[in-house]
Amino acid sequence: MSFVLDASIAASWAFSDESHPTASRALSLLRSEEALVPPSWWFEIRNILIVNERRKRLTAALTSDFLQKLSRLPIHIEPLPENGDLLALARAHALTVYDAAYLELAKRSLSPLATLDADLIRAVRAEGIILIASDGRSAAKPPGKSGRR
């Protein structure tokens, strides 16, 4: 099984003071599963790291080390989505296009999504997509929503 990995999850792995049970669960899933990410993920991760270098939370060496560790994980960058689908989701859920890209990928791939972003969590639930939960199970879908797998 694969799952969609949001940048908020992966970024939390770079900072010991930002650990989160859902992020830990996603990292452990990568031992046996592949993560799917939209093309923007590559840029988002690097932007988070460089911004935190400027804030003196990371050094260039730590950034390089983290990127090397990420490169060894089974994370697959997926092709670009259709504009119409992406923009429709961004509009429907008042998301940034960046966040809508994760939602669109989860819908397209019929995969659960791992995120720490509250707006994206609300949109995922509204769309009936499974969320990766910190307790080792997938979070339940809202009542009345059909399952996706």
C-alpha positions as CSV (number, residue, x, y, z in Angstrom):
1,M,0.0,0.0,0.0
2,S,1.1,3.6,-0.6
3,F,0.2,6.8,1.1
4,V,0.4,10.5,0.3
5,L,3.0,12.3,2.4
6,D,2.5,16.0,3.1
7,A,5.6,18.3,3.5
8,S,4.4,19.1,7.1
9,I,5.0,15.5,8.1
10,A,8.4,15.2,6.4
11,A,9.6,18.6,7.7
12,S,8.8,17.6,11.3
13,W,11.4,14.8,10.9
14,A,14.1,17.5,10.6
15,F,13.4,19.2,13.9
16,S,13.6,17.3,17.2
17,D,11.4,19.9,18.9
18,E,8.6,19.3,16.3
19,S,8.1,15.6,16.7
20,H,4.5,14.5,16.3
21,P,3.0,11.0,16.7
22,T,1.4,11.1,13.2
23,A,4.8,12.1,11.7
24,S,6.4,9.2,13.6
25,R,3.8,6.8,12.3
26,A,4.3,8.0,8.7
27,L,8.1,7.5,9.1
28,S,7.6,4.0,10.4
29,L,5.2,3.2,7.5
30,L,8.0,4.0,5.1
31,R,9.8,0.8,6.3
32,S,7.2,-1.2,4.3
33,E,5.3,1.2,2.1
34,E,6.0,3.9,-0.5
35,A,5.0,7.5,0.0
36,L,3.6,9.5,-2.9
37,V,4.2,13.2,-3.2
38,P,3.2,15.9,-5.7
39,P,6.0,17.7,-7.6
40,S,5.7,20.8,-5.3
41,W,6.8,18.7,-2.3
42,W,10.4,18.7,-3.5
43,F,10.4,22.6,-3.4
44,E,8.4,22.8,-0.2
45,I,10.9,20.7,1.7
46,R,13.9,22.7,0.5
47,N,12.1,26.0,1.3
48,I,11.3,24.9,4.8
49,L,15.0,23.9,5.3
50,I,16.5,27.1,3.9
51,V,14.1,29.3,5.9
52,N,15.1,27.4,9.1
53,E,18.8,27.9,8.2
54,R,18.1,31.6,8.1
55,R,16.4,31.4,11.5
56,K,19.5,29.5,12.8
57,R,17.5,26.4,13.6
58,L,19.6,24.4,11.0
59,T,23.0,24.6,9.5
60,A,23.8,23.9,5.8
61,A,25.4,20.7,7.0
62,L,22.3,19.6,8.8
63,T,20.2,20.5,5.8
64,S,22.4,18.4,3.5
65,D,22.3,15.5,6.0
66,F,18.5,15.6,6.2
67,L,18.1,15.7,2.4
68,Q,20.4,12.7,2.1
69,K,18.3,10.8,4.6
70,L,15.1,11.7,2.7
71,S,16.6,10.6,-0.6
72,R,17.0,7.1,0.9
73,L,13.4,6.8,1.8
74,P,10.8,5.3,-0.6
75,I,9.2,8.6,-1.6
76,H,8.0,8.8,-5.2
77,I,7.3,12.2,-6.9
78,E,4.1,11.8,-8.9
79,P,3.3,13.5,-12.2
80,L,1.5,16.8,-12.4
81,P,-2.3,16.7,-11.9
82,E,-4.9,18.0,-14.2
83,N,-5.4,21.7,-13.7
84,G,-9.2,21.5,-13.5
85,D,-9.2,18.9,-10.7
86,L,-6.5,20.7,-8.7
87,L,-8.1,24.1,-8.9
88,A,-11.6,22.7,-8.2
89,L,-10.4,21.2,-5.0
90,A,-8.5,24.3,-3.9
91,R,-11.7,26.3,-4.5
92,A,-14.1,23.9,-2.9
93,H,-12.1,23.6,0.3
94,A,-10.4,27.1,0.4
95,L,-7.0,25.5,0.2
96,T,-3.7,26.8,-1.2
97,V,-2.9,25.1,-4.5
98,Y,0.1,23.5,-2.7
99,D,-2.3,21.8,-0.2
100,A,-4.8,21.0,-2.9
101,A,-2.1,19.1,-4.7
102,Y,-1.9,16.6,-1.8
103,L,-5.6,16.2,-1.7
104,E,-5.8,15.7,-5.5
105,L,-3.0,13.1,-5.3
106,A,-4.8,11.2,-2.5
107,K,-8.0,11.2,-4.6
108,R,-6.3,10.2,-7.8
109,S,-4.2,7.4,-6.3
110,L,-6.9,6.2,-3.9
111,S,-4.3,6.5,-1.1
112,P,-4.5,7.6,2.6
113,L,-2.9,10.9,3.4
114,A,-0.5,11.9,6.2
115,T,-0.6,15.6,7.2
116,L,-0.4,17.9,10.2
117,D,-2.1,20.8,8.4
118,A,-5.6,21.5,10.0
119,D,-7.1,22.9,6.8
120,L,-6.0,20.0,4.8
121,I,-7.2,17.5,7.4
122,R,-10.7,19.1,7.2
123,A,-10.7,18.9,3.4
124,V,-9.5,15.2,3.5
125,R,-12.3,14.4,5.8
126,A,-14.8,16.2,3.6
127,E,-13.7,14.3,0.6
128,G,-13.9,10.9,2.5
129,I,-10.2,10.2,2.1
130,I,-8.5,8.2,4.8
131,L,-6.1,10.0,7.1
132,I,-3.0,8.3,8.5
133,A,-3.4,8.3,12.3
134,S,-0.7,8.3,15.0
135,D,-2.1,5.1,16.7
136,G,-1.0,2.8,13.9
137,R,-4.4,2.6,12.3
138,S,-5.9,4.7,9.6
139,A,-8.3,7.3,10.9
140,A,-12.0,6.5,10.3
141,K,-13.7,8.3,7.4
142,P,-16.7,10.5,8.2
143,P,-20.0,8.7,8.5
144,G,-21.8,8.2,5.2
145,K,-18.6,8.5,3.0
146,S,-17.6,5.6,0.7
147,G,-14.3,4.0,1.3
148,R,-11.4,4.5,-1.0
149,R,-8.6,2.0,-1.5
